[in-house]
Amino acid sequence: MTQADRRYDRLAVRLSGCQAVRLSLIISRLLAGETLGVRKLAAEFGVSTRTLRRDFRERLMYLDLEYRNGLCRLPEYHNPARHEQDVLMFARQTGVGVFFPGLDNRLVNTLLDSGEAAPCLVWHPPLRGTPTLPGHFYRLTRAIGDQLRVTVLADGQRYDGLSPYRLICLYGEWYLVSESLGHLLVLPMHEIHGVTVSTESFQRRDDICHLTTQSGFITALPHFRFIHEVLTTFGTSPTA
């Protein structure tokens, strides 16, 4: 294993934590050749400059970044193989990898080199409803990774102290799966118009984590509200 490979393996371990989304976006932009500034990134991601400086100092130290006048970039000699590893990590973390038989570095490299004449296409129907706001999506993704409770405004209602477990896309619609007071709650993302992340943490339950990966549960997401109303009418409600 080369020194670059060992550095990437150590970086991959760091990325598995709560900052994965923010760090993966920063890495992808660095690999694309961008020069980044801490203040601009802090405003873009809605975090403090102190948080961003800690990201670069502690979690991105293995990238051998060049710093000048408050800006940073990858040196010209950076290893392009890291780009392929980032793509593989993203594909596996989001479940997209299952669409590509034998997805590995060789296939990723072939797809990246194909230019505009893309040899593969994953077709999906148009998104339903109002597009999900990027800020809400990022804050919820961050809260799930950090295991922090959230307050959500959705369809005219306020939901306090939700424990967010997963964001799931089904038939072109994103759904937030969360838990509150022992009960599951599913909200379509296009109905959410406010997200506040609290400092209160929660402990994930293994049974809920497992449930949110089951095909039967996922395919029932569009009907969850109706199922909840029926069960409530008969004196019960879907619990975790």
C-alpha positions as a LaTeX table, in Angstrom:
\begin{tabular}{lrrr}
\hline
Residue & $x$ (\AA) & $y$ (\AA) & $z$ (\AA) \\
\hline
Met1 & 0.00 & 0.00 & 0.00 \\
Thr2 & 1.44 & 3.38 & $-0.99$ \\
Gln3 & 1.74 & 6.32 & 1.37 \\
Ala4 & $-1.08$ & 8.06 & $-0.54$ \\
Asp5 & $-3.33$ & 5.00 & $-0.09$ \\
Arg6 & $-2.62$ & 4.90 & 3.63 \\
Arg7 & $-3.43$ & 8.59 & 3.93 \\
Tyr8 & $-6.70$ & 8.12 & 2.09 \\
Asp9 & $-7.66$ & 5.17 & 4.31 \\
Arg10 & $-7.10$ & 7.34 & 7.37 \\
Leu11 & $-9.13$ & 10.12 & 5.80 \\
Ala12 & $-11.97$ & 7.69 & 4.96 \\
Val13 & $-12.21$ & 6.74 & 8.63 \\
Arg14 & $-12.54$ & 10.40 & 9.55 \\
Leu15 & $-15.23$ & 10.88 & 6.89 \\
Ser16 & $-17.43$ & 8.19 & 8.42 \\
Gly17 & $-18.36$ & 10.57 & 11.23 \\
Cys18 & $-20.84$ & 13.40 & 11.56 \\
Gln19 & $-19.09$ & 15.80 & 9.19 \\
Ala20 & $-19.27$ & 13.38 & 6.21 \\
Val21 & $-21.59$ & 15.43 & 4.01 \\
Arg22 & $-19.76$ & 18.73 & 4.45 \\
Leu23 & $-16.32$ & 17.18 & 4.06 \\
Ser24 & $-17.26$ & 15.14 & 0.99 \\
Leu25 & $-18.52$ & 18.28 & $-0.74$ \\
Ile26 & $-15.34$ & 20.18 & 0.13 \\
Ile27 & $-13.15$ & 17.31 & $-1.08$ \\
Ser28 & $-15.03$ & 16.99 & $-4.37$ \\
Arg29 & $-14.55$ & 20.70 & $-5.05$ \\
Leu30 & $-10.87$ & 20.55 & $-4.19$ \\
Leu31 & $-10.43$ & 17.58 & $-6.51$ \\
Ala32 & $-12.19$ & 19.56 & $-9.22$ \\
Gly33 & $-9.39$ & 22.13 & $-8.95$ \\
Glu34 & $-11.23$ & 24.86 & $-7.01$ \\
Thr35 & $-9.49$ & 27.25 & $-4.64$ \\
Leu36 & $-11.56$ & 27.56 & $-1.47$ \\
Gly37 & $-11.84$ & 30.23 & 1.21 \\
Val38 & $-12.84$ & 29.45 & 4.81 \\
Arg39 & $-15.15$ & 32.46 & 5.29 \\
Lys40 & $-17.06$ & 31.81 & 2.08 \\
Leu41 & $-17.42$ & 28.11 & 2.90 \\
Ala42 & $-18.62$ & 28.89 & 6.43 \\
Ala43 & $-21.40$ & 31.11 & 5.07 \\
Glu44 & $-22.30$ & 28.53 & 2.43 \\
Phe45 & $-22.60$ & 25.61 & 4.87 \\
Gly46 & $-24.06$ & 27.63 & 7.72 \\
Val47 & $-21.27$ & 26.83 & 10.20 \\
Ser48 & $-18.68$ & 28.96 & 11.96 \\
Thr49 & $-15.26$ & 29.74 & 10.51 \\
Arg50 & $-13.85$ & 28.00 & 13.58 \\
Thr51 & $-15.60$ & 24.77 & 12.55 \\
Leu52 & $-14.25$ & 25.03 & 9.01 \\
Arg53 & $-10.70$ & 25.71 & 10.23 \\
Arg54 & $-10.94$ & 22.64 & 12.46 \\
Asp55 & $-12.13$ & 20.60 & 9.46 \\
Phe56 & $-9.08$ & 21.64 & 7.44 \\
Arg57 & $-6.65$ & 21.39 & 10.37 \\
Glu58 & $-7.77$ & 18.01 & 11.79 \\
Arg59 & $-9.82$ & 16.14 & 9.22 \\
Leu60 & $-8.34$ & 17.22 & 5.91 \\
Met61 & $-4.71$ & 17.40 & 7.01 \\
Tyr62 & $-3.85$ & 14.29 & 4.96 \\
Leu63 & $-4.64$ & 16.03 & 1.67 \\
Asp64 & $-1.42$ & 18.10 & 1.77 \\
Leu65 & $-3.34$ & 21.28 & 0.98 \\
Glu66 & $-1.60$ & 24.48 & $-0.04$ \\
Tyr67 & $-2.59$ & 27.60 & 1.94 \\
Arg68 & $-2.11$ & 31.19 & 0.79 \\
Asn69 & $-3.85$ & 34.43 & 1.86 \\
Gly70 & $-6.69$ & 32.58 & 3.60 \\
Leu71 & $-7.32$ & 30.32 & 0.58 \\
Cys72 & $-6.47$ & 26.68 & 0.05 \\
Arg73 & $-6.18$ & 24.27 & $-2.85$ \\
Leu74 & $-4.73$ & 20.89 & $-3.71$ \\
Pro75 & $-1.21$ & 20.92 & $-5.12$ \\
Glu76 & $-0.79$ & 20.07 & $-8.78$ \\
Tyr77 & 0.66 & 16.65 & $-7.96$ \\
His78 & $-2.38$ & 15.39 & $-5.98$ \\
Asn79 & $-3.32$ & 11.76 & $-6.55$ \\
Pro80 & $-6.29$ & 11.43 & $-8.96$ \\
Ala81 & $-7.07$ & 8.01 & $-7.50$ \\
Arg82 & $-8.57$ & 9.80 & $-4.49$ \\
His83 & $-11.26$ & 11.16 & $-6.80$ \\
Glu84 & $-12.26$ & 7.64 & $-7.77$ \\
Gln85 & $-12.38$ & 6.58 & $-4.13$ \\
Asp86 & $-14.64$ & 9.53 & $-3.29$ \\
Val87 & $-17.04$ & 8.50 & $-6.06$ \\
Leu88 & $-17.06$ & 4.90 & $-4.82$ \\
Met89 & $-17.70$ & 6.01 & $-1.25$ \\
Phe90 & $-20.57$ & 8.26 & $-2.32$ \\
Ala91 & $-22.14$ & 5.50 & $-4.45$ \\
Arg92 & $-21.99$ & 2.95 & $-1.64$ \\
Gln93 & $-23.16$ & 5.31 & 1.11 \\
Thr94 & $-26.25$ & 6.40 & $-0.85$ \\
Gly95 & $-27.13$ & 3.00 & $-2.35$ \\
Val96 & $-26.52$ & 4.15 & $-5.94$ \\
Gly97 & $-23.77$ & 1.58 & $-6.33$ \\
Val98 & $-26.25$ & $-1.30$ & $-6.68$ \\
Phe99 & $-27.21$ & $-0.03$ & $-10.14$ \\
Phe100 & $-23.70$ & $-0.65$ & $-11.50$ \\
Pro101 & $-22.57$ & $-4.30$ & $-11.67$ \\
Gly102 & $-19.03$ & $-4.69$ & $-10.39$ \\
Leu103 & $-18.58$ & $-1.03$ & $-9.48$ \\
Asp104 & $-14.86$ & $-0.52$ & $-8.84$ \\
Asn105 & $-12.06$ & 1.95 & $-9.56$ \\
Arg106 & $-11.74$ & 0.75 & $-13.14$ \\
Leu107 & $-15.42$ & 1.31 & $-13.95$ \\
Val108 & $-15.50$ & 4.67 & $-12.14$ \\
Asn109 & $-12.44$ & 5.82 & $-14.08$ \\
Thr110 & $-14.04$ & 4.75 & $-17.38$ \\
Leu111 & $-17.24$ & 6.66 & $-16.60$ \\
Leu112 & $-15.35$ & 9.79 & $-15.53$ \\
Asp113 & $-13.30$ & 9.75 & $-18.74$ \\
Ser114 & $-16.31$ & 9.30 & $-21.04$ \\
Gly115 & $-17.04$ & 13.04 & $-21.34$ \\
Glu116 & $-20.45$ & 14.11 & $-22.61$ \\
Ala117 & $-21.09$ & 10.79 & $-24.39$ \\
Ala118 & $-22.12$ & 9.08 & $-21.13$ \\
Pro119 & $-22.26$ & 5.29 & $-21.64$ \\
Cys120 & $-24.62$ & 4.75 & $-18.66$ \\
Leu121 & $-27.81$ & 6.48 & $-17.58$ \\
Val122 & $-29.88$ & 5.95 & $-14.43$ \\
Trp123 & $-33.28$ & 7.31 & $-15.40$ \\
His124 & $-35.68$ & 8.59 & $-12.79$ \\
Pro125 & $-39.10$ & 10.28 & $-12.99$ \\
Pro126 & $-39.35$ & 14.04 & $-12.41$ \\
Leu127 & $-39.43$ & 15.10 & $-8.77$ \\
Arg128 & $-42.91$ & 15.40 & $-7.33$ \\
Gly129 & $-44.21$ & 18.52 & $-5.62$ \\
Thr130 & $-42.10$ & 21.54 & $-4.74$ \\
Pro131 & $-38.33$ & 20.94 & $-4.89$ \\
Thr132 & $-36.67$ & 20.33 & $-1.54$ \\
Leu133 & $-34.74$ & 23.36 & $-0.28$ \\
Pro134 & $-30.99$ & 22.56 & $-0.14$ \\
Gly135 & $-30.57$ & 24.23 & 3.25 \\
His136 & $-33.23$ & 22.06 & 4.89 \\
Phe137 & $-31.81$ & 18.93 & 3.26 \\
Tyr138 & $-28.28$ & 19.70 & 4.46 \\
Arg139 & $-29.34$ & 20.54 & 8.02 \\
Leu140 & $-31.33$ & 17.31 & 8.33 \\
Thr141 & $-28.49$ & 15.26 & 6.86 \\
Arg142 & $-26.12$ & 16.87 & 9.33 \\
Ala143 & $-28.51$ & 16.27 & 12.26 \\
Ile144 & $-28.86$ & 12.59 & 11.33 \\
Gly145 & $-25.08$ & 12.20 & 11.22 \\
Asp146 & $-24.57$ & 14.11 & 14.47 \\
Gln147 & $-27.53$ & 12.36 & 16.18 \\
Leu148 & $-29.09$ & 15.69 & 17.14 \\
Arg149 & $-32.78$ & 16.37 & 17.64 \\
Val150 & $-34.54$ & 18.83 & 15.34 \\
Thr151 & $-37.59$ & 21.07 & 15.26 \\
Val152 & $-39.44$ & 20.88 & 11.94 \\
Leu153 & $-42.16$ & 23.09 & 10.47 \\
Ala154 & $-44.16$ & 21.09 & 7.95 \\
Asp155 & $-47.50$ & 21.70 & 6.29 \\
Gly156 & $-48.52$ & 24.29 & 8.90 \\
Gln157 & $-47.54$ & 22.18 & 11.92 \\
Arg158 & $-44.61$ & 22.37 & 14.31 \\
Tyr159 & $-42.82$ & 19.19 & 15.39 \\
Asp160 & $-40.46$ & 19.64 & 18.35 \\
Gly161 & $-37.79$ & 17.26 & 19.56 \\
Leu162 & $-37.79$ & 14.92 & 16.57 \\
Ser163 & $-35.06$ & 12.29 & 16.36 \\
Pro164 & $-34.20$ & 12.13 & 12.63 \\
Tyr165 & $-33.13$ & 8.69 & 11.39 \\
Arg166 & $-32.95$ & 8.77 & 7.61 \\
Leu167 & $-33.79$ & 10.64 & 4.42 \\
Ile168 & $-35.18$ & 8.24 & 1.81 \\
Cys169 & $-35.92$ & 8.95 & $-1.85$ \\
Leu170 & $-38.76$ & 6.93 & $-3.38$ \\
Tyr171 & $-40.31$ & 7.51 & $-6.82$ \\
Gly172 & $-38.74$ & 10.96 & $-7.07$ \\
Glu173 & $-39.87$ & 12.10 & $-3.60$ \\
Trp174 & $-37.73$ & 12.53 & $-0.50$ \\
Tyr175 & $-39.13$ & 11.51 & 2.91 \\
Leu176 & $-37.83$ & 12.26 & 6.39 \\
Val177 & $-38.18$ & 9.29 & 8.74 \\
Ser178 & $-38.01$ & 10.33 & 12.37 \\
Glu179 & $-39.12$ & 9.27 & 15.84 \\
Ser180 & $-40.90$ & 11.25 & 18.53 \\
Leu181 & $-41.94$ & 9.95 & 21.94 \\
Gly182 & $-41.73$ & 6.35 & 20.78 \\
His183 & $-43.76$ & 6.93 & 17.61 \\
Leu184 & $-42.53$ & 6.95 & 14.03 \\
Leu185 & $-43.19$ & 10.05 & 11.96 \\
Val186 & $-42.77$ & 10.28 & 8.18 \\
Leu187 & $-42.82$ & 13.70 & 6.50 \\
Pro188 & $-42.53$ & 14.39 & 2.74 \\
Met189 & $-39.64$ & 16.79 & 2.27 \\
His190 & $-41.60$ & 19.09 & $-0.05$ \\
Glu191 & $-43.91$ & 19.88 & 2.89 \\
Ile192 & $-41.05$ & 20.94 & 5.16 \\
His193 & $-40.50$ & 24.70 & 5.24 \\
Gly194 & $-38.39$ & 25.07 & 8.37 \\
Val195 & $-35.65$ & 23.05 & 10.10 \\
Thr196 & $-33.82$ & 23.96 & 13.31 \\
Val197 & $-31.08$ & 21.69 & 14.66 \\
Ser198 & $-30.84$ & 21.62 & 18.44 \\
Thr199 & $-27.88$ & 20.78 & 20.68 \\
Glu200 & $-29.78$ & 17.90 & 22.29 \\
Ser201 & $-28.50$ & 14.51 & 21.20 \\
Phe202 & $-30.37$ & 11.22 & 20.94 \\
Gln203 & $-29.39$ & 7.57 & 20.89 \\
Arg204 & $-30.23$ & 5.66 & 17.73 \\
Arg205 & $-32.34$ & 2.56 & 18.14 \\
Asp206 & $-31.16$ & $-0.45$ & 16.16 \\
Asp207 & $-34.71$ & $-1.61$ & 15.39 \\
Ile208 & $-35.61$ & 1.71 & 13.75 \\
Cys209 & $-32.34$ & 1.79 & 11.79 \\
His210 & $-33.06$ & $-1.72$ & 10.54 \\
Leu211 & $-36.68$ & $-0.91$ & 9.72 \\
Thr212 & $-35.73$ & 2.06 & 7.52 \\
Thr213 & $-33.72$ & $-0.25$ & 5.25 \\
Gln214 & $-36.55$ & $-2.74$ & 4.65 \\
Ser215 & $-38.25$ & $-2.69$ & 1.24 \\
Gly216 & $-41.75$ & $-3.14$ & 2.71 \\
Phe217 & $-41.37$ & $-0.09$ & 4.93 \\
Ile218 & $-39.80$ & 2.04 & 2.18 \\
Thr219 & $-42.50$ & 1.26 & $-0.40$ \\
Ala220 & $-45.17$ & 2.17 & 2.18 \\
Leu221 & $-43.75$ & 5.66 & 2.82 \\
Pro222 & $-46.25$ & 7.50 & 0.56 \\
His223 & $-49.11$ & 5.85 & 2.50 \\
Phe224 & $-47.70$ & 6.26 & 6.00 \\
Arg225 & $-50.04$ & 9.13 & 6.92 \\
Phe226 & $-53.11$ & 7.15 & 5.85 \\
Ile227 & $-51.92$ & 4.07 & 7.75 \\
His228 & $-51.35$ & 6.22 & 10.84 \\
Glu229 & $-54.86$ & 7.69 & 10.64 \\
Val230 & $-56.45$ & 4.25 & 10.28 \\
Leu231 & $-54.54$ & 2.81 & 13.23 \\
Thr232 & $-55.31$ & 5.88 & 15.34 \\
Thr233 & $-59.01$ & 5.56 & 14.54 \\
Phe234 & $-58.97$ & 2.02 & 15.87 \\
Gly235 & $-57.18$ & 3.02 & 19.07 \\
Thr236 & $-53.59$ & 2.29 & 18.10 \\
Ser237 & $-50.79$ & 4.11 & 16.39 \\
Pro238 & $-47.62$ & 2.96 & 14.62 \\
Thr239 & $-44.88$ & 2.89 & 17.19 \\
Ala240 & $-41.22$ & 2.27 & 16.93 \\
\hline
\end{tabular}
